[in-house]
Amino acid sequence: MKKYWLPWLILSPSLLFLALFTYFPLLRSVYDSLFDTRMASGDAPFVGLGNFARLLADTVFWQSLFNNLVYILLTVIPGVTLALLLAVTLWENHRINRWLRTAFFFPMIIPMVSAAALWLFIFMPGLGMLDHYLAQLFGPMNNNWLGRSNSALFALALIGVWKFAGYYMLFFLAGLQGIPASTREAAVMEGATATQVFFKVTLPLLRPTLSFVVTTALIYSITQIDHVAVMTRGGPDNATTVLLYYIQNLAWDTHDLGKASAATFLTLVGLFVFSLVNLKLLERGAHYER
């Protein structure tokens, strides 16, 4: 009996946390998506799939979905690529490399709200650091980076890459340190160049780590919206409205909880499918230690 119950007893705090803050909210969002709470002073009327129909007919929802897909491309691919390059560059355990690893990881420690406030000064038209240095190269600048629909989302994506690349770098460093040195040495002895060793030996052995990092980056790109709330509030003209910020506005500004729950459910389903496909594709042919 002790052998049977002891593992469950040890896991019970984590299971309770998951039940209260993951599974219950998920089930509650599914339940709330079936009711129309807009004009309900008492019990909300049951509308079935009506909230999903209203959601799919909302042009702002489709724009926020498109914005989120663009944001994913602008943060996940550059962020993961930069993290991998940093990890390969700082692979050797020298003193200077340890200092540089700390420096690149430091943005992860800064809360996103504080990071957004910092970047507000960097993007300030005319007076910000970005315009200041561009002016030295191209003449006087007065770019409203966050006030133009063709640049605001790129500016927010830059913050995402800056903040999380050092965090992803740590996972790649751990994966690189787990690769036996004999595999690379054997490839070098066979006449492989440094580039061939990286693409033919190192990168294939890193595929499990790469799969995990890409999935983590995907989740962060959807769930991190503090900088959107602080810097643009979804503007201009909904150019930076992403899914989670759209859901937040539905729930708290318009009190349309049913439609917000429907959007939440579809977002979670999409995120699950994205993550599952990503894991299957990246782990195909991956090498694991036995």
C-alpha positions in Angstrom: 0.0 0.0 0.0 2.8 2.4 0.9 4.5 1.8 -2.5 1.2 2.5 -4.3 0.1 5.6 -2.4 3.4 7.3 -1.7 4.0 8.4 -5.4 0.5 9.8 -5.6 1.0 11.6 -2.3 4.2 13.2 -3.5 2.6 14.2 -6.8 -0.6 15.5 -5.2 0.5 19.2 -4.8 1.3 19.4 -8.5 -1.8 17.5 -9.5 -3.9 19.8 -7.4 -2.3 22.8 -9.0 -2.9 21.5 -12.5 -6.5 20.7 -11.7 -7.3 24.1 -10.2 -5.3 26.3 -12.6 -5.3 24.3 -15.9 -8.0 21.7 -16.3 -10.8 23.5 -14.4 -10.3 26.8 -16.3 -10.2 24.9 -19.6 -13.5 23.0 -18.8 -15.1 26.2 -17.5 -14.2 28.1 -20.7 -15.8 25.3 -22.7 -18.9 25.6 -20.5 -19.0 29.4 -20.7 -18.7 29.4 -24.5 -22.2 27.8 -24.7 -23.9 30.8 -23.0 -24.5 34.4 -24.0 -23.5 36.7 -21.1 -23.8 40.1 -22.8 -27.2 41.1 -21.7 -27.7 38.6 -18.8 -28.6 40.1 -15.5 -29.3 36.6 -14.0 -28.8 33.3 -15.6 -27.2 33.6 -19.1 -29.2 32.0 -21.9 -27.9 28.9 -23.6 -26.9 29.6 -27.2 -25.0 26.4 -28.1 -22.5 27.2 -30.8 -23.8 30.7 -31.3 -20.7 32.3 -29.7 -18.5 30.4 -32.1 -20.6 31.6 -35.0 -20.3 35.2 -33.8 -16.6 34.8 -33.3 -16.0 33.5 -36.8 -18.0 36.4 -38.2 -15.8 39.0 -36.4 -13.2 40.6 -38.6 -11.2 41.7 -35.6 -10.8 38.0 -34.6 -9.4 37.1 -38.0 -7.1 40.1 -37.9 -5.8 39.2 -34.5 -5.3 35.6 -35.7 -3.3 36.9 -38.7 -1.3 39.2 -36.4 -0.5 36.4 -34.1 0.7 34.2 -37.0 3.0 37.0 -38.2 4.2 37.6 -34.7 5.0 33.9 -34.3 7.1 34.0 -37.5 8.8 37.2 -36.4 9.8 35.9 -33.0 10.1 32.1 -33.1 12.3 31.7 -36.2 14.7 34.6 -35.4 14.7 34.0 -31.7 15.5 30.3 -31.9 18.1 30.9 -34.7 19.8 33.6 -32.6 19.7 31.4 -29.5 21.3 28.5 -31.4 24.1 30.7 -32.8 24.8 32.2 -29.4 24.9 28.7 -27.9 27.4 27.4 -30.5 29.5 30.6 -30.2 29.6 30.4 -26.3 29.9 26.7 -26.2 33.4 26.6 -24.7 33.4 27.0 -20.9 35.8 30.0 -20.8 35.5 32.8 -18.3 34.5 35.4 -20.9 31.9 33.1 -22.3 30.4 32.6 -18.8 30.1 36.4 -18.5 28.5 36.7 -21.9 26.0 33.9 -21.2 24.9 35.8 -18.1 24.6 39.1 -20.1 22.5 37.4 -22.8 20.3 35.7 -20.3 19.7 38.9 -18.3 16.7 40.2 -20.3 14.8 37.1 -19.3 15.0 38.2 -15.7 13.3 41.6 -16.5 9.5 41.4 -16.2 7.8 42.0 -19.6 6.1 45.2 -18.3 9.5 46.7 -17.3 11.0 45.6 -20.6 8.1 47.3 -22.4 8.6 50.5 -20.5 12.4 50.4 -21.3 11.7 49.9 -25.0 9.2 52.7 -25.1 12.1 55.1 -24.6 14.1 53.3 -27.3 11.3 53.6 -29.8 10.4 57.2 -28.8 10.1 59.3 -32.1 13.1 61.5 -32.7 14.5 61.3 -29.1 14.7 57.5 -28.6 17.9 55.5 -28.9 16.9 53.9 -32.1 16.2 57.2 -33.9 19.3 58.7 -32.4 21.7 56.1 -33.9 19.8 56.0 -37.2 20.1 59.8 -37.4 23.9 59.5 -37.2 23.8 57.3 -40.3 20.9 58.6 -42.4 20.2 62.1 -41.1 17.4 63.4 -38.8 14.9 60.8 -37.9 11.4 61.1 -36.4 10.0 57.6 -36.9 6.8 56.7 -34.9 7.7 53.0 -34.8 4.7 52.1 -32.5 2.2 54.5 -34.1 2.4 53.1 -37.7 0.6 49.9 -38.6 3.4 48.7 -40.9 6.1 48.9 -38.1 4.3 48.4 -34.8 4.2 44.6 -34.9 7.8 44.4 -36.0 8.8 46.6 -33.0 6.9 44.3 -30.6 8.5 41.2 -32.2 11.9 42.7 -31.7 11.2 42.9 -27.9 10.2 39.3 -27.9 13.4 38.1 -29.6 15.6 40.3 -27.3 13.9 39.0 -24.2 13.8 35.3 -24.8 16.8 34.4 -27.1 19.1 34.2 -24.1 16.7 31.9 -22.3 16.5 29.5 -25.3 20.3 29.7 -25.5 20.5 27.9 -22.1 18.6 24.9 -23.5 20.8 24.7 -26.5 23.9 24.9 -24.3 22.6 22.0 -22.2 21.9 20.0 -25.4 25.4 20.7 -26.8 27.1 19.6 -23.6 25.2 16.4 -23.8 26.7 15.5 -27.2 29.7 13.2 -26.9 32.9 14.9 -28.1 33.9 11.6 -29.8 31.2 12.0 -32.5 32.6 15.4 -33.6 36.2 14.2 -33.4 35.3 11.2 -35.6 33.8 13.5 -38.2 36.8 15.8 -38.1 39.2 12.8 -38.6 37.1 11.8 -41.6 37.9 15.2 -43.2 34.6 17.0 -42.4 34.8 20.8 -42.2 33.4 22.8 -39.3 30.2 23.6 -41.2 29.7 19.9 -42.2 30.2 18.8 -38.6 27.6 21.3 -37.4 24.9 20.4 -40.0 25.7 16.7 -40.3 26.6 15.8 -36.7 25.7 18.5 -34.1 22.3 19.7 -35.4 20.8 16.2 -35.9 21.8 15.3 -32.3 20.2 18.6 -31.1 16.8 17.8 -32.7 15.2 16.8 -29.4 16.4 20.0 -27.8 15.3 22.0 -30.9 11.9 20.5 -30.7 11.5 21.5 -27.1 12.8 25.0 -27.7 10.5 25.7 -30.7 7.5 24.4 -28.8 8.4 26.6 -25.8 8.9 29.6 -28.1 5.6 29.0 -29.8 3.8 29.0 -26.4 5.6 32.2 -25.3 4.7 34.0 -28.6 1.0 33.4 -27.9 0.8 33.9 -24.2 3.1 37.0 -23.7 0.9 40.2 -24.2 2.1 42.5 -21.5 4.2 44.6 -23.9 1.1 44.9 -26.2 -1.0 46.2 -23.3 1.7 48.7 -22.2 3.0 49.9 -25.6 0.3 49.8 -28.2 -3.0 48.6 -26.6 -3.6 46.7 -29.8 -3.3 49.7 -32.1 -2.9 51.4 -34.4 -6.1 50.2 -36.0 -5.8 46.7 -34.5 -2.4 46.2 -36.1 -0.9 44.7 -32.9 -4.0 43.1 -31.6 -3.1 39.4 -31.0 -5.3 36.6 -29.9 -4.8 36.8 -26.1 -5.2 40.6 -26.1 -8.3 40.2 -28.2 -9.7 37.7 -25.7 -8.8 39.9 -22.7 -10.7 42.8 -24.3 -13.7 40.7 -24.9 -13.8 39.4 -21.3 -13.0 42.6 -19.4 -13.9 45.6 -21.7 -17.1 44.3 -23.4 -17.9 41.7 -20.8 -18.7 39.2 -23.6 -17.5 36.2 -21.6 -19.2 33.6 -23.9 -17.4 34.9 -27.0 -14.1 35.2 -25.1 -14.4 31.7 -23.9 -15.1 30.5 -27.4 -12.0 32.3 -28.6 -10.0 30.8 -25.7 -11.1 27.3 -26.6 -10.2 27.7 -30.3 -6.8 29.2 -29.3 -6.0 26.3 -27.0 -7.0 23.8 -29.7 -4.9 25.6 -32.3 -1.9 25.8 -29.9 -2.2 22.1 -29.1 -2.3 21.1 -32.7 0.6 23.4 -33.6 2.7 22.0 -30.7 1.8 18.4 -31.6 2.7 18.8 -35.3 5.9 20.6 -34.4 7.0 17.9 -32.0 6.3 15.1 -34.5 8.1 16.9 -37.4 11.2 17.9 -35.4 11.5 14.7 -33.5 11.4 12.6 -36.7 14.8 11.0 -37.0 15.9 12.5 -33.7 18.7 10.8 -31.8 18.4 10.0 -28.1 20.7 8.6 -25.6 19.9 5.0 -24.6 
